[in-house]
């Protein structure tokens, strides 16, 4: 059984070029990963302007959209990812209080 501290997370963030909402979503995701998933995450960025066929194939119709690819099941979140608590719940991550109490 894997503990929460050892699970690796894989994300794919769909953005619309340099749009402000897309940039904010990327900053928010990077901040969350830096604080809570150090060394246990991978972020792939897909610009729907450069790869529209990929976005359509994955059922992405709005940006920014975040897919959590691993661990299973895949989860999809749309928006700027600005509410950390809600984002962590949506991604199935332990809340901040649980992470803090689990550390020595």
N, C-alpha and C positions, 0 to 999 in steps of 0.2 A: 504494500500500500504506500502510495506517495504522500508525503506530507505537503501541506500547502507551501511550505518554504522551498520545495524542490521542483515543483511543477513549472515547466517551461511554457510560455505563452507566445503565440504567433498571431500577429495582427496584420490586416490589410486595410489601409485607409484610402478611400477614394476621394479625390479632391478635384476642384474645378480651377486648374491653373493657379494663379496667384490671388484668387478671391479671398477677401478678408475672413470669411467664415471658415474656409478651408485652412488658411494659415493658423487661425485660432485653434481649430481642432487638432492640428499637428502639434502645436505648442502644448496644449492641454494633455494630449496623449503622451508626449515625451516626458512631461513633468510627472505624470502618474507613474510611468515606467521607471523613471529615475528614482522616485521616492519609494515605490512599493515592489518593483520587480527587477531590482538591480541584478544584472547578469543572467536574467531568466526570461528575456523577451526578444522578439524579432519584429520589426515594423517594416512592412513593404508599402510604398506609396504608389498609387496608380492615379495618374492625371487623366481624367475622362476626356479632356480635349485632345490629348495625344493618343489615347487608346480607347476610343468610344466602343469598339466592338467587344473589348474585354468587360467593360462595365455592363453592357447589355447582356452579355453571356452570363454574368454573375447576378443579373436581376437588379442592378443598381440604377435607379431613376432619379435620385436626389443626391446632392453633395452638401456638405461632407457626410460620408457614410463609413462607419468602421465595422469591419468584420473581425470577430475573434475566431480564428481558424483552429487554434489548439489552445487548450484541450477541448475535445468534443463535448457537447455538440457545438456547431457553429452558431454564433450569436451576431445579430446585426443591430447597430445603434446609429441613428441619424441625428446629426446636429453638431454643435461646436464642442461637445464633451466638457462643458464648463462646470457642471455640478459633479464634483469628485465623488461624493457619497453615492449619488444615483448611478453614476458611471460604474463604480466598483460593484454595486449590486447587479446592474445589468450585465456586466461581464462575468459575474459569478465569482468575484474576488472577495476575500474576507474583508470586513469593514476595518477601518483604520484602528479602532479600539482593540479589535481582536488581534491584529498584526502587532500592535504595540505591546499587548500583554503576553504574546507568544515569544517575544525576544527576551534573551537572558539579561 
